[in-house]
Amino acid sequence: MKSIFRRWRLLATLALMGSLAGLLVYAWPFLTYPVHEISIQQSPPLAAEDLGQTSAGVAMRDITPPIGIPKFGYSSFAKDTDGFRTRLKARAFYLHAPNSTPIAFVQLDLGAGSLPLHHRVAELIAAQTDVPSHGLSLLVTHTHSGPGNYLGSDFYNTFGSNRAGFDPQLFEFLSQQIAGAVIEAYQHRRPARIASAQREVWGLTRNRSLTAWARNFDIDASELNDALALRAVNPRMTMLRLDLQNNSGCYYPAGALTLFSIHGTAIPAFTSPVHGDLWSWISRDVETRINQSAQQCVPDRPFVHGAAQATHADNSPNIVNSERGHAEARRIGQAAAQQANALFDQLGAQTAKPTPTTVRVASRELDLLAQVESQRFGLCERAVVGTALIGAANGDEVFPLSYLPFFAEEWQRSSFTDGCQGVKQWMISKLQWLLPANRFPHRALLQVFQINDLVIVPLPWEITLESGNQIRAAVAETLPEGNWQIEISSLANGYFGYAVTPAEYQLQYYEGGHTLYGPHTLDFLSHQSARLSHDMVTSSESINDIPASNHFSLLSDQYWPTTAAPHADTETVTERTRRQQEQAPKYIAATEHEESYWRLRYRDVLPAKLNLHQPLLSIEQIEAHRPPQTILSDEQTDLQILLLNEHDNDASYEVRWYNPDHNIGQSTGTFRFRVAPRSGLPAFFSSLF
């Protein structure tokens, strides 16, 4: 008997020590990190022009972060960036119709939106554009291979990335690049013709939480199978096409914004380079096709295609044989791009003739901690994290956590379920109350945009399939009779975790455990979105319920790389650093899990001096009696750079050219890598291969 007692006492002691250790790790940033203060003032933008016809503009800026930045999406299982596999972009779409508020959508290759990022960009563009804060919307891809630590809450800056804290320099870099895209789009605005449409796309996505989804319809477990998982998705692909008038007076295809429901998780955790995931191919393949096709009307500027999230929360990429990675990301992304190309062509007939344009916008910022009871619609008084969040989603299970009691799916609370959070198992139990409610996301920007018969509803939650259907239906009831195309855009302008239906919440899968404000989050979003839509269509002016002054206090750390202090001998980087080849280009054949590539290893400036957001890599073809021809640049998706080692004054890198046989086609001759000038050093060329 005594031995049993000692054994239980030992287990209890170990459990207590584990809980205290976990609590220390959980609390450490909140106890020790400095607070960074951000104050943002929304100045009035430029006066909007009195237009006789619709005008629009498009532009693109690079937001690829430097080496060493933590990544968002896979939490502690992510790694710091060591280069890029595909570049990250900000694509801006400016639109101004007569007698309306100018608006700008920006598609971002980022994991989530950010309220301070939205407000800072609005502040930056006010002096140079006519886009007001409430007319700006930041839409994201939800790639899990982009930077973290720029978000609007301590909770996600701490636990959403592999390292904790808000990074002020990264935040300002993103703000400036995004603002630059909006300003450029505005400055290059032209008379425009617009059109929108939707088409259904099947086979590229599957429902990763089919059992939870089935609870909405009381579908028996015996009826759940792979075929149903492929049907329980949002198949709608929604596109807004912009054609602009060139100097000669004809109209050319200038840009398109596409919404589609698919998680940015084709690239798995533990990968280090930044990567736009399958979205890189959805956007770039369409851009490449249009830019390379012959146009009857000569374009003034390159075509821009931005693809962003719709209601994706339980819709994952339909990976073949669970082989996540570059090849599957390419396959699915290119298949989605083919559908986008078909939709774009379908819209050509609509943009061939001028039509009147109606644009309405409504934006409302709500503080969930201060919301009056009559407007909460059952929303819980504060955010609470469920243990299912630690267990991770289907396809990203964490051994052994995902299979342990309390952390596993369908491990609902069976007692004391009368509280607002219902059946949710609380992470670290009531100790979670030690983290103040304002450390969680609580200031939400809700928006509704109408562009002719297209209605876009950007929300800062990850919206499940059925949640999106219910929000869409609630908004539709506020609109006049007509053939409306309505789509929700998840994770826009901020991040609040998930929004599931009450039935899905009851099962406490990952999505339910990550619904921070309880089982009635969907009720809140449906009512508030419908209310905002109603205000939009019944008002003679746009709805602007965004504070003119905003302040954020965020726990911070610095991950942006700094340049090493100069040596006493004052030698310049050009004198101390020599770009040189370490290993000649070598061909690596394709394997079951990796595409073929040519590899170069060379030495260059330190990572802080590489400036990855600027063009860096290209492939040149060398043929007799002809100047070198660039056949591929890192603006496409097949050139990669990786940091190998840092030295005192320089660093070793590996550059890869993926799928060379596909890229060169029938080309002959020899090739070389070219690395663009950096930090006063001239361009570097590899040996020929």
N, C-alpha and C positions, 0 to 999 in steps of 0.2 A: 504493500500500500504506500509506504514511504517513497519507494522508487518511482511509482506512478506520479506521486505528488511532486517529486523533484523534477521529473521529466516535464510535467505541465508547467512548473515554475520556470524551468529553463526556456521552454517554448514561449511563454508569456514574456520573459525578459528579452529574448531575442526579437520578438514582435515589437515590444516597446522601443528597443534600441533602433530597430529598422524604421519605425514610425518617426522617431525623433530625428534620425539621420535624413529621412526623406523630407521632413518638415524644414530642416536646416537648409537643404539644397533648394527647396521651394522658396524659402524666405530670404535667402542670402542677398539676392539683388535688391530686394525691397528694404533691406537693413543697411546696405553699404553703398549702393550706387548713388552718384550725385544726380540732382534734378536739373533738367534743362528746361528753361522757360521759353515758350514761343508765343509772341503776341502778333496777331494779324489783323490789319485794318482793311476793310473792303471799301476802297475808294470808288466813286462813280466811274464807269468806263467812258470811252469816247462817245460822243453823241452818234446815234445810229443814223445812217443816211436815209433820205426820203427816196425810196426806190420806185422805179416804174416796173421792175421785173426782179425775179429772184436772182440772188448772187450766191456764189459758194467758192470755197477754196480748199485745197488739200495740201498737206505737208507731212514730212516724216523726219524724226530726229532719233539718234541712237542713244539708248540708255543702258548700254552694257557697262556694268560696274567694274572696278579694278580687281585685280587678284587680291585675295585675302578677306573678302566680304563674306559674312555668314549668309546662309541660304534659308529661305522660308518655305514651309510646306510640310516637311518631314520632321520638324521639331529637332530633338536631340540626335536623331538618326541622320541628319544632313551633315554636310561637310562644308568647310570654307571653300570659296571659289579658288580654282587654280588656273583659270583661263576661260575660254568660251568654246562651245561646240557649235552653237548658232547664236548670232547676235540678238540682243533684245532691242525692241523698237517702241517708239511712241508715234502713233499715226493720228493726225488731227484732221477733223472734218468740220469746216466752218460752213454755216448756212444762215442766210438772212432772206426772208420773204417779205414782200411789201406789207407794211402796217403790222409788223410782228417784232418780237424780241429776237435779236441775233443769238444763235446758239452755237455751241461747239461740242462735239463728241470727240474724245480722245481714246483710242484703243491702245492699251498698254500691255506689254509682255511682262506682267508682274503677277505675283501670287494672289494679291488682294488689293482692294482699294484702301485709301487712307483719308480720313476727314481733314487732318491738318494739311495733307498734300493737296487736296482739292482747294482748300481755302488759300494756301500759299500760291498756287498756280493762278487762282483768280486774282489775287493781289498783284502778281507780277504782270499779268496781261492787261490790267485795267487801263494803264496809261497809253497802251499802244493798240488796243482793239476796242470794238464796241460790244464785246461779249460780257455781260454781267455775271456775277457769281452764280446766280440761280439759273443762268443759261448754259453753264459749263457742266459736263458730266464726264467722269473718268471711268471707263469700262475696261475690264481686265480679262486676261486669258486664264488666270489661275494656274499658270505653270508652277510646278513644284521645284523648279530648278532656277529660280530667280532670287534676287537679294531679299533679305528681311530687314528688320530693324528701322523701318521708316513709318511704322503704323501709329495709330492714334490712341493706343491703350497700352499700359504697362504689362497687362496680362499677355497680349500677343507679341509684344516686343521681347518679352522674357521667354515665353514658352513656344512661340511659333517658329523660332529659329534655333539653330544649334548653339548660338551664344546670345546672351541676354543684353538688353539695353537699346535705347533709341540712339541712332548714329546721326548727329546733326549734319555732318559733312555729306554723307550719303543722301540725306533728306534734301539738302539744298541742291546737290547735283541733279537729282531727279526733278525737283521743282523747276530749275532753270532749263533743263532740256525739254521738259513737257511744255513749259510756257513758250519756249522758242518755237516749238512745232505749231502751237496755236497762233502765235504772232505771224509766223511765216504764211500759214494758211490764210489768215485775214489779209495780209499784205498782197497776196497773189489772187485775191478773189476776182471772179469774173462772172458775167451773166451765165446762168445755169439752168439746166433742165434736170429734173429729178424723177425718180420712179422707185417703187418698192414692190416686193412680191415675196411669197413664201413657197417652198417646196418641201416635200417629205423625203428624208434620207434615212434608209434603214440598213442595218447590218454592221454599222461602224461603232455602235454603242450597245451596252447591255446594262441592265439594272443590277447593281452590285449588292443590293439589300432587298432581294425579291420577297423574302418572307415578311419583312416589315411593310413593304408596299402592298402585299396581298391582304394585309389586315384591313386596309381601307374598304375592301369589297368582300370580306369574309370568304376568301378563296381557300379551299381546303389544301392542306400541305401535299396531298397526293397529286394535285394538279400543277404543282410547281416544277418547272423543268427549264432546260436551256432555251427552248423555243420561246417560252413565255418571257424569260429574262431579256430576250432580244426585242420583244414587243412592248415591254413595260418601260418605254423611254419616250422622251420628247423628240419626235423625228423632225420637227419644223426647223428648217434653215431659213432665216429671214434676212433679206438684203435690201439696203438703201443704196441706189446707184446715183452718182453725180456725173453729169456731162457738162463741160465748160466750153465757153466760146473762145476761140483763139483770135489773134489779131486780124485775121482775114474774114472773120465773121461766121465761120462754121463751128459746129460743136463736135468735140472729141471726148472719148471716155477718159475721165480724170480720176475717179476714185469710187470705192464702194466700201460700205460698212456692213459686215455680216455677223449675225448672232447665231450660235449653235450650241447645243447642250452636250458637252463632253468634258469629263474631268481631265485636267492637265497632268496626268500621272502615267503616261506611257514610258517616261524615263523614271527608273526606280530610285529609291533612296540610296545613299552611300556613293553616288556619283558626284564628282567635284566640279566639273566645268558648268558655267551657267548655260542654260539651254531653254529655248522657247517651247520645247516639247513639240508635240504634233502640230501646234498652232503655227510654228515656223513655216511648215509646208503649206498649210491652208492659206496663209497670207502671201507667201513669196511665190508659190507656183502660179497663182492668179496674176500677181504683179508681173512675173516673167513672161507669161503668155501674152498679156495685153501689151507690154512694152516692146516685145519682139515682133508683134503682128503688124502687118501693113495697115495703115489707117488712111481712109479717104481724106479725112481732115487731120492735118499735121498737128500733133500735140505740142503745147508750149512747155509742158513739164512732164516728168515721169508719172505713170499711173501708180496710185497708192491703194492697197487693199488691206483693211484692218478687220480681223476676225476676233470676236470676243464671246464671253460666256452668255448663255441663256439660263435655263433652269436645269443645272447639271448635277445637283448635289448627290443623287444616287445613280447617276448615269456615268459609267466608266467606259474607257476605250475597250472595244471588243478585241482584246489581245488574243492572238492565236497561240495555243499551247502554253499559255502563261509565260511566253518569252518576251518580257518587257525589255526595252532598250531602243537603240537608235533605229534599227531596221523596222521594228513594228511602229515606232513613232512616224517614220517616213511613210510606211505603207498606208496607215490610217489617215495621216495628214494629206497625202497626195490624193487618196480616194475622196476625201472631203473637199479638196480643192477642185476636183473634177465636177463635183456637184455644184460648187460655187460658180465655176465657169459656165455651166449650163444655165444656172439661174441668172447670171449676168447677161448672157446672150439673150435670154428670154425677155429681159427688161429693155433691150435695145429698141424694140418697136415703140415702147412708151416714151423713151427720151428722144425719139426722132421728130416729135412735134411738140410745140410749146403748150403747156397747160398751167392754169393758175396754181399757186402753192399756198397752202394754209399751214402755218406753224403756230402751235401754242405750247406753253411750258408752265409747269407749276413745280416749285421746290419748297420743301418745308423741313427744317431741322428740329428734331424733337429730342429732349433730354428724358430718357426713360426713367431716370431717378426722380424727376420732378413732374412727370406726367400726372395730370389729375385723374382720379379714379374712374370718372365717367368715360375717359378716353383710353383706358388701359385695355379694356376688353379681355380681362383675365391675365394680362401679362404680369409675371412675378415682379416683386418689389426690387429684386436685385438678381444679378447673374450668379449661377452656381454651376460648377463643372462636375460632370458625371464620370464615374470610373470607366465607362465604356470609351471615353475619349482616350484614355491611356492605352486601352487594348487595341486601338486603331481600327481602321475600316477593313472590310473584306478585300483581300488582295494585298493588304499591307500589314498583315498580322505580325505581332511582335511576340516571339517565343521567349519565355513561357507566359508572359503577361496576358496575351489574348485568350488564353485557355484556362486561366485561374478563376476560382470563385470571385464574384463581385466585379471582376474586370471583363469577363467573357460576355458575349452577346446574350440577350434574354436572361440576364441576371438582375431582374427588377427587385426593387424593395418590396417586401411583402407585408411590412407593418409600418405604422406611423406614416401612412401615405396620404393623410388628409391635409398636408401642407401644400403650398403652392407648387412645389416641384414634383409632387406626386410620387411616382414609382422610381424616380431617379436615385441611384446609389451615389452618394456624395463622395467625391475624392477627398481623402483625409478627413471625412466626416465633418462635424461642426467646427473643426479647426479652420475650415475655409472662411469662416466669419472673420478671422483675424486679418484677412486681406480686405481692406476697405472697398466698398462697392464702386467707388469712383476709379479704382485701378482697373476695373473691367471696362470694356467698351460700353458706353451709355449714351453718347450723343450721336444720333442717327440722322443722316440726310436721306429723305425720301423724295423721289422725283417722278414726274409724268411728262412725257413729250408727245405731242401729236404732230405728225408731218403728213398732211393729207389723210389718207385712210390708214396710215401706220401709227401705232401707239407703242412707245417704248417706256417701260417702267423700270428704271434702275433702282435696285435695292441693295443695301450692304450686308445681306445674308446669303448663305448658300441655300438655294431653294430646291427642294426635292420636286420630282415630277408631279405628284398629285398636289403638293402645296402650290406649285406654279399654276396648275389648272384652276384651283380655287381662287387664287388672287386674280388671275386673268378673267374669270367669270365675274368676280366682284367689280372689277374695273369696267367690264363690258356693260354691266347694268346701268352705269352712269352715262354712257355715250348715247347719242341720238341713233335712231335706226340707220343701219348701213352695213356695208361689207367690210368690217374692221379687221385689220391684221394687228394683233396684240401680242407682244412678247415681253417677258421679264428678263432683265439682265442682272444676274447674280453678282455679288461682291463689288458693286459699283460704289465708289466714293468712301469705302470703309469696310470694316470686317467685324461681324457680330456672331461668328460661328454659323450654325445651321438653323433652318426653319423647316420643321416637319409637321405633318398632320397629327392631331391628337391620337389617332389610331397607331401611327408609326411610332410616336413617342412612347406609347404603352409597352412596346416590345424592347425598348432600350438597346437598339443597335447603336453603332458608332454615331450615326446621324442624330439619334434621339439623345444620347448622352452628351452630344456637343450642341444641343439646343439650349443655350445658356439661360434664357428667360422663361423656361417652362413650357408645359404642354399647350398653352394658348397663344404662343408666339404667332402662329398662323392667323388666329382670329384677329390679333392686333394688326398684323400686316395687311390682311384683307380689308378690314374696316378703314384703316388709315390711308391705304392706297386708293380705295374707292372714294373716300372723302376728298382726297387731294384731286383726283380726276374730276369729281363733280364740281369742285371749286374752279378747276381749269376751264371746263366747258361752259360754265354759267357766268364767268367773269369776262368783262370787256378788256381786261388787262391781264398780263402774266402774273402768276402768284409768286411772290418773293417773301418767304418766311424764313430767311436766313439772317442771323445777327450780323450787324455791320462790324462788330468787334468780336474777336475770338481769342481765347487764351488757352494754352495747353501746357501742363506741367508733366514732364515725362522723365522717368529714370533713364539715364544715358550712359553710354560708353562709346569709345572711338575705335572703329575698325578700318576706316578709310586709311590707306597706307600713306605714310609720310616719307618725304625724301630725306635720306641720311644727311646729317650735318656736313658741311664742306670740310675737307682736310686743311690743316694749317698751311700746307704748301700751295693752296689755292689753285691746284690743277683743275681744269674744266673736265666735264664728263667726256668730251671728245678726246682729251689727252690721256685720260685714265682708262677709258673703255675702248675695246676693239671688238667690233662685230666680227665673229669668225665662225666658220663651220667646225663643229666637233665630230660629226659623223655624216658621211655622204648620204644622199637620199637612198632609201632602201624600200623595196616593195614588200608589203605584208599581205599575204593572200587571205581571202575571206575564210572565216570559220563558221561554225554553226551559229555562233552568237555575235559575231563581229563582221562588219563589212570590210571589204578590201580597202587598202590605202597605201599611199606613198608617205614615207616618214623622213623628216629632216631634223637633226639635232644641231643646235647652234647656240652661241653666246650673244647676249644683248644687254641692254641697260637693265637696271633693277626694275622690278614690277611696278613701283610707284611712278616710273617714267614712261611706261608703255602706252598709257592713255588709250585703253581698249575701246573707248567709244568713238575713236577716230579710225578711218580705214587703215588696215595694217598689212594684210596678207593677200597675195594674188599668185596665180600661176601664169607664166609666160611661155609661149611656144616660140621656138627658135628654128627658123628655116633659112636656108642659104639665099642670099641676095634679097632678103626682106628684113625690115626692122622687127624687133620682138613684138609679138601680139599677145595681149592679155586675153586669156580664154576663160578665166574664172577669178572671182574676187570673193572676199569674205562677206560681201553683202548677200551672197547666196548661202547655201546650207551645207557645203562640203569642205570647208577649210576650218581647221581647229588649231588652237595654240594652247599648250599646257606648260606650266612652270615645273621644271624638274628639280633644280637646286638654286639657292641663292649663295653668292660669294660675297667677298668684301665690297667690290665695286661693280659687279655685274651679276648676271644670272644665266643659268642654262635652261633652254626651252626646247620643247618638241613641237613641230608643226606637222599636221597631217592633212593630206589631200585624199578625201574619201571617194570611193566609187570612180576611180580615174577612167576606167573603160567606158563607163556611162557618160562621163563628161566630155571626153574627147571625140567620141563617135568615130568617124572615119578619118580623123586628122592624122597626119604623118609628121615626122620630124622629131625633135627632142624638146625637152621642157626644163624649166627651172623654177624654183621658188623665189619670189620677190617679197622682201619685207620692207615696208615703207620707212622713210626717214623718221628718226625719233631723237629728241634732245640734242639737236645739233649734229647728229651722226647721219651720214648719207644712207641711201637705200642699200640694202644688203641682198646679194644674189647667191643662191646655192650653186654648186656644181651642176652640170647638165646631167639629165637622166632620160 
